[in-house]
């Protein structure tokens, strides 16, 4: 297979299987962007509606907190560390023959082994609790400072013209979150709730960080179901529409983090990524900002661009159909 192509992906799925895999392993904002769920401090919390149910959780071997190489000229907001999907994960079935981080035994930011461990991925909508303010619109004086409902947090996304410039029109979408966490201490708690309800998509959850460092756990408090936001409702369909229109695809998000371009951009000092997304020897790339590794539409690829031009229409179509949770029929 050629460099900068994307393999046909069939990620391993399922909370139960992921839990077993983690046990085995532990023995040794643009339109297409979504934010990661990040609770940094003890006691910090968020309310979410999971879009990816238990049987569709993606799990991969993942390197975490890996120091990045020096920032290229002109780069802004260059992170000190990044995560990556291990290129030696069996899901890639030999598509990649190397993993820079494994092969060079790169240590993480804490000076410890950067060996990969199982991590899970899911999509969610960030929500917020609404409290009465004393007005009749929010329940009147009797409901002041009491919970009167839950609503989506909203992101405003610029409409872009054919040249990629903002038109001045803003689109409003529910805020999509990427959840990337281990089974132990996070997804195991959701797995237990799945066992109670046979789904985790029918209600909101308040997630609270408990502790710091290796002692961190996450408490999940199930909120009473909101019937008009459940799978099969018009509101749930709005979530699916938002994912489709913003081209947020969980499989592609995970796959990107194992590509040649991703490793060249963040980790491998002998390689760079040019403005068209091609991997080139270090020092030959022009100053670049963020690089999109995979273009599902195929419309943004300049002639001869290796990153996307050699992805066949059939493969692009198959990738595009992955990772977007389908709305199950109403119960």
NUNU-766649 format. One record per residue (C-alpha): residue number from 1; residue in one letter; x, y, z. Coordinates in Angstrom, 1 decimal, always signed. Each point is the difference from the previous one (the first is absolute). Last residue first. Example, Ala and Ser with C-alpha at 12.3 -4.5 7.8 and 13.67 -1.06 7.14 Angstrom:
BEGIN
   pos   code       c1       c2       c3
     2      S    +13.7     -1.1     +7.1
     1      A     -1.4     -3.4     +0.7
END
This chain:
BEGIN
   pos   code       c1       c2       c3
   331      X    -39.3     +2.1    +21.6
   330      X     +0.8     +2.4     -2.8
   329      X     +2.0     -1.5     -2.7
   328      X     +3.8     +0.2     +0.2
   327      X     +1.7     +3.2     -1.2
   326      X     +3.2     -1.0     -1.8
   325      X     +3.3     +1.0     +1.5
   324      X     +2.3     +1.6     -2.5
   323      X     +3.3     -2.0     +0.3
   322      X     +0.2     -1.4     -3.5
   321      X     -1.9     +1.2     -3.1
   320      X     +2.7     +2.5     -1.0
   319      X     +2.6     -2.7     +0.2
   318      X     -1.9     -2.2     -2.5
   317      X     -0.5     +3.0     -2.4
   316      X     +3.6     +1.0     +0.2
   315      X     +1.0     -3.6     -0.8
   314      X     -2.3     -0.1     -3.0
   313      X     +1.2     +3.4     -1.2
   312      X     +3.6     -1.2     +0.1
   311      X     +2.4     +1.6     +2.4
   310      X     +3.1     +0.9     -2.1
   309      X     -0.9     +3.7     -0.2
   308      X     -0.3     +0.3     +3.8
   307      X     +3.4     +0.2     +1.5
   306      X     +2.0     -0.2     -3.2
   305      X     -1.0     +3.3     -1.4
   304      X     +0.5     -0.3     -3.8
   303      X     -2.7     +2.4     -1.0
   302      X     -1.2     +1.9     +3.0
   301      X     -2.4     -1.9     +2.4
   300      X     -2.8     +2.1     +1.4
   299      X     -2.9     -1.6     -1.8
   298      X     +0.7     -3.6     +1.0
   297      X     -3.0     +0.2     +2.4
   296      X     +1.5     -2.2     +2.6
   295      X     +3.2     +2.0     +0.3
   294      X     +2.4     -1.8     +2.3
   293      X     +3.1     +1.5     +1.6
   292      X     -1.2     +3.5     +0.6
   291      X     +3.0     +2.1     +0.9
   290      X     +0.1     +2.7     +2.6
   289      X     +2.5     +2.8     -0.7
   288      X     +2.8     -0.1     -2.5
   287      X     +3.4     +1.5     -0.5
   286      X     +1.3     -1.4     -3.4
   285      X     +1.3     -3.5     +0.0
   284      X     +3.4     -1.1     -1.1
   283      X     +1.8     +0.3     +3.3
   282      X     -0.8     -3.5     +1.2
   281      X     -0.5     -2.5     -2.9
   280      X     -3.6     +0.1     -1.4
   279      X     -3.4     -1.4     +1.0
   278      X     -2.7     +1.6     -2.2
   277      X     -2.8     +1.9     +1.6
   276      X     -0.2     +2.7     -2.7
   275      X     +1.7     +2.6     +2.2
   274      X     +2.9     -2.3     +0.6
   273      X     +0.3     -2.5     +2.8
   272      X     +3.4     -0.6     +1.6
   271      X     +2.3     -2.9     +0.5
   270      X     +3.3     -0.8     +1.8
   269      X     -1.2     +1.4     +3.3
   268      X     -2.7     -2.6     +0.2
   267      X     -2.6     +1.0     +2.7
   266      X     -2.7     +2.5     -0.8
   265      X     -0.3     +0.6     -3.7
   264      X     +1.8     -3.1     -1.2
   263      X     -2.1     -2.2     +2.2
   262      X     -3.3     +1.6     -1.1
   261      X     +1.1     +0.0     -3.7
   260      X     +0.9     -3.7     +0.0
   259      X     -3.4     -0.8     +1.4
   258      X     -0.7     -1.5     +3.5
   257      X     -2.0     +2.9     +1.4
   256      X     -2.1     +0.4     -3.1
   255      X     -1.5     -3.5     +0.6
   254      X     -1.6     +1.2     +3.3
   253      X     -1.7     +3.0     -1.5
   252      X     -0.9     -1.9     -3.2
   251      X     -1.8     -2.7     +2.1
   250      X     -1.8     +2.7     +2.0
   249      X     -1.4     +1.9     -2.9
   248      X     -0.7     +3.7     +0.3
   247      X     -1.0     +1.2     -3.5
   246      X     -1.5     +3.2     +1.4
   245      X     -3.1     -0.6     -2.0
   244      X     -0.1     -3.7     +0.9
   243      X     +0.6     +0.4     +3.7
   242      X     -2.5     +2.8     +0.2
   241      X     -2.6     -2.0     -1.8
   240      X     +0.5     -2.9     +2.4
   239      X     -0.5     +2.3     +2.9
   238      X     -3.1     +1.5     -1.6
   237      X     -1.3     -3.6     -0.4
   236      X     +0.2     -0.3     +3.8
   235      X     -2.2     +3.1     +0.3
   234      X     -2.5     -1.5     -2.4
   233      X     -0.3     -3.1     +2.3
   232      X     +1.3     -3.5     -0.8
   231      X     +2.7     +0.1     +2.6
   230      X     -1.1     +2.0     +3.0
   229      X     -0.1     +3.8     +0.1
   228      X     -3.8     +0.4     +0.4
   227      X     -0.2     -2.5     +2.8
   226      X     +2.4     +1.7     +2.4
   225      X     +1.2     -2.8     +2.1
   224      X     +0.7     +0.7     +3.7
   223      X     +3.7     +0.8     +0.5
   222      X     +2.5     -2.8     +0.4
   221      X     +3.0     +1.0     +2.2
   220      X     +3.3     -1.2     -1.2
   219      X     +3.0     +0.4     +2.3
   218      X     +3.4     +0.1     -1.7
   217      X     +3.2     -1.3     +1.6
   216      X     +3.4     +1.5     +0.3
   215      X     +2.6     -1.7     +2.2
   214      X     +2.6     -0.1     -2.8
   213      X     +0.1     +3.8     -0.1
   212      X     -2.8     +1.8     +1.8
   211      X     -3.1     -0.7     +2.0
   210      X     -3.7     -0.3     -0.9
   209      X     -1.1     +1.5     -3.3
   208      X     -3.7     +0.3     -0.3
   207      X     -2.2     -1.2     -2.8
   206      X     -3.7     +1.0     +0.0
   205      X     -1.7     -2.4     -2.3
   204      X     -2.9     +0.7     -2.4
   203      X     -2.6     -2.6     -0.9
   202      X     -0.9     -2.5     -2.7
   201      X     +3.4     -0.4     -1.6
   200      X     +1.6     -2.3     +2.6
   199      X     -1.9     -3.1     -1.1
   198      X     -1.1     -3.3     +1.6
   197      X     -1.2     +2.0     +3.0
   196      X     +1.7     -1.6     +3.0
   195      X     +2.9     -1.7     -1.9
   194      X     +0.6     +3.2     -1.9
   193      X     +0.5     +1.7     +3.4
   192      X     +2.7     -2.5     +0.8
   191      X     +1.7     +0.7     -3.3
   190      X     -0.1     +3.7     +0.6
   189      X     +2.0     -0.6     +3.2
   188      X     +2.4     -2.3     -1.8
   187      X     +0.4     +2.8     -2.6
   186      X     +1.6     +2.2     +2.6
   185      X     +2.1     -1.3     +2.8
   184      X     +1.3     -3.0     -1.8
   183      X     -1.1     +0.0     -3.7
   182      X     +2.5     +2.7     -1.0
   181      X     -1.1     +3.3     -1.4
   180      X     -0.6     +1.8     -3.3
   179      X     -3.4     +1.8     -0.1
   178      X     -0.4     +2.2     -3.0
   177      X     -2.6     +2.7     +0.6
   176      X     -2.5     +1.5     -2.4
   175      X     -1.5     +3.4     +0.9
   174      X     -3.6     +0.2     -1.5
   173      X     +0.2     +2.1     -3.2
   172      X     -0.7     +3.6     -0.9
   171      X     +1.1     +1.1     -3.5
   170      X     +1.4     +3.5     -0.3
   169      X     -0.1     +2.1     -3.2
   168      X     +2.7     +2.6     -0.5
   167      X     +1.3     -1.7     -3.1
   166      X     +3.1     -1.4     +1.6
   165      X     +2.8     -0.8     -2.5
   164      X     +0.7     -3.5     -1.3
   163      X     +0.3     +1.0     -3.6
   162      X     -3.3     -1.5     -1.0
   161      X     -1.7     +1.9     +2.9
   160      X     +0.0     -1.0     +3.6
   159      X     -2.8     +0.1     +2.5
   158      X     +1.4     +0.7     +3.4
   157      X     -0.9     -2.3     +2.9
   156      X     -1.9     +1.1     +3.2
   155      X     +0.2     -2.7     +2.6
   154      X     -3.0     -0.7     +2.3
   153      X     -0.3     -1.7     +3.4
   152      X     -3.0     -2.2     -0.1
   151      X     -2.7     +0.4     +2.6
   150      X     -1.0     -1.4     +3.4
   149      X     -3.1     +1.0     +2.0
   148      X     -1.5     +1.8     +3.0
   147      X     +2.6     -0.6     +2.6
   146      X     -0.7     +2.2     +3.0
   145      X     +1.6     +3.5     +0.7
   144      X     -3.4     +1.7     -0.4
   143      X     -2.7     -2.6     -0.6
   142      X     -2.8     +1.5     +2.2
   141      X     +0.8     +3.5     -1.4
   140      X     -1.1     -1.0     -3.5
   139      X     +0.7     -3.1     -1.9
   138      X     +2.7     +1.0     -2.5
   137      X     -2.0     +2.2     -2.3
   136      X     -1.9     +1.4     +3.0
   135      X     +3.2     +1.6     +1.3
   134      X     +1.5     -1.0     +3.3
   133      X     +3.4     -1.1     -1.4
   132      X     -0.8     -3.7     -0.2
   131      X     +3.0     -2.1     -0.6
   130      X     +1.0     -1.6     -3.4
   129      X     +2.4     -3.0     +0.1
   128      X     +2.4     -0.1     -2.9
   127      X     +0.7     -2.4     -2.9
   126      X     +3.0     -1.1     -1.9
   125      X     -0.9     -2.4     -2.8
   124      X     +1.9     -3.3     -0.1
   123      X     +2.4     -2.0     -2.2
   122      X     +1.9     -3.1     +1.1
   121      X     +3.6     -1.2     +0.2
   120      X     +1.8     -2.6     +2.1
   119      X     +3.6     -0.4     +1.1
   118      X     +2.1     -3.1     +0.2
   117      X     +3.6     +0.7     +0.9
   116      X     +3.0     +0.9     -2.1
   115      X     +3.6     +0.2     +1.4
   114      X     +1.2     +3.5     +0.7
   113      X     +2.2     -1.2     +2.9
   112      X     +0.4     +2.5     +2.7
   111      X     +1.7     +3.4     -0.1
   110      X     -3.2     +1.8     +1.0
   109      X     -0.5     +1.5     -3.5
   108      X     +0.0     -3.5     -1.5
   107      X     +3.1     -1.9     -1.1
   106      X     +0.8     -0.9     -3.6
   105      X     +1.1     -3.6     -0.4
   104      X     +1.4     +0.8     -3.4
   103      X     -1.9     -2.8     -1.8
   102      X     -3.1     +0.4     +2.1
   101      X     -0.3     +3.8     -0.5
   100      X     +0.9     -0.1     -3.7
    99      X     -2.4     -2.8     -0.7
    98      X     +0.9     -2.1     -3.0
    97      X     -1.3     -2.3     -2.7
    96      X     -3.4     +1.7     -0.4
    95      X     -2.8     -1.6     -2.0
    94      X     +1.0     -3.3     +1.8
    93      X     -3.4     -0.8     +1.3
    92      X     -0.9     +3.6     +1.0
    91      X     -2.4     -1.4     +2.7
    90      X     +2.9     -2.0     +1.5
    89      X     +1.4     +3.2     +1.7
    88      X     +3.6     +0.5     -1.2
    87      X     -0.7     +3.5     -1.2
    86      X     -0.8     +1.0     +3.6
    85      X     -2.7     +2.7     +0.2
    84      X     +1.5     +3.3     +1.1
    83      X     -0.1     +2.3     +2.9
    82      X     +1.6     +3.4     +0.2
    81      X     +2.4     +2.0     +2.1
    80      X     +1.4     +3.5     +0.2
    79      X     -2.7     +1.4     -2.2
    78      X     +0.7     +2.6     -2.8
    77      X     -2.4     +2.9     +0.4
    76      X     +1.3     +1.7     -3.1
    75      X     +2.3     -1.3     -2.7
    74      X     +1.9     +2.6     -2.1
    73      X     +3.3     -1.9     +0.0
    72      X     -0.5     -3.6     +1.0
    71      X     -0.5     -0.9     +3.7
    70      X     +2.6     -2.2     +1.6
    69      X     -1.0     -3.7     +0.2
    68      X     -2.9     -1.0     +2.1
    67      X     +0.3     -1.7     +3.3
    66      X     -2.2     -3.2     +0.3
    65      X     -2.8     +0.4     +2.6
    64      X     -1.8     -3.2     -1.2
    63      X     +0.9     -2.8     -2.4
    62      X     -3.1     -2.0     -1.0
    61      X     -1.0     -3.6     -0.7
    60      X     -3.5     +0.2     -1.4
    59      X     -3.6     -0.1     +1.2
    58      X     -3.1     +1.2     -1.8
    57      X     -3.3     +0.0     +2.0
    56      X     -2.8     -1.3     -2.3
    55      X     -1.4     -2.7     +2.3
    54      X     -0.3     +2.4     +2.9
    53      X     -1.9     +2.8     -1.8
    52      X     +1.6     +2.9     -1.8
    51      X     -2.2     +3.2     +0.2
    50      X     +0.5     +0.5     +3.7
    49      X     -1.9     +3.0     +1.5
    48      X     +2.4     +2.0     +2.2
    47      X     +0.0     +2.1     +3.1
    46      X     +3.4     +1.1     +1.2
    45      X     +1.9     +0.1     +3.3
    44      X     +3.2     +1.3     +1.7
    43      X     +0.3     -1.4     +3.5
    42      X     +3.8     -0.6     -0.2
    41      X     +1.3     +2.1     -2.9
    40      X     +0.6     -0.7     -3.7
    39      X     -3.4     -1.2     -1.3
    38      X     +0.6     -0.1     -3.8
    37      X     -2.6     -1.5     -2.4
    36      X     +1.7     +0.5     -3.3
    35      X     -1.3     +2.7     -2.4
    34      X     -1.2     -0.8     -3.4
    33      X     +1.4     +1.3     -3.2
    32      X     -1.5     -0.4     -3.5
    31      X     -1.5     +3.4     -0.1
    30      X     +3.0     +1.7     +1.7
    29      X     +0.9     +0.4     +3.4
    28      X    +15.3    -30.4    +14.3
    27      X     -3.0     -1.1     +1.9
    26      X     -1.8     +3.1     -1.0
    25      X     -0.4     -1.3     -3.5
    24      X     -1.9     -3.2     +1.0
    23      X     -2.3     +1.9     +2.4
    22      X     -0.6     +2.7     -2.6
    21      X     -1.0     -2.6     -2.6
    20      X     -2.5     -1.6     +2.5
    19      X     -1.6     +3.4     +0.6
    18      X     -0.1     +0.8     -3.7
    17      X     -1.8     -3.3     -0.7
    16      X     -2.7     +0.9     +2.6
    15      X     -0.3     +3.6     -1.3
    14      X     -0.5     -0.9     -3.6
    13      X     +1.9     +0.7     -3.2
    12      X     +3.1     -1.0     -1.8
    11      X     +0.5     +2.4     -2.9
    10      X     -0.6     -1.1     -3.6
     9      X     +2.1     +2.3     -2.0
     8      X     +0.9     -0.2     -3.7
     7      X     +3.4     +1.5     +0.1
     6      X     +0.7     +3.7     -0.5
     5      X     +2.6     +1.1     -2.5
     4      X     +2.8     +2.4     +0.8
     3      X     +2.8     -2.4     -0.9
     2      X     -0.8     -2.7     -2.6
     1      X     -1.2     -3.5     +0.7
END
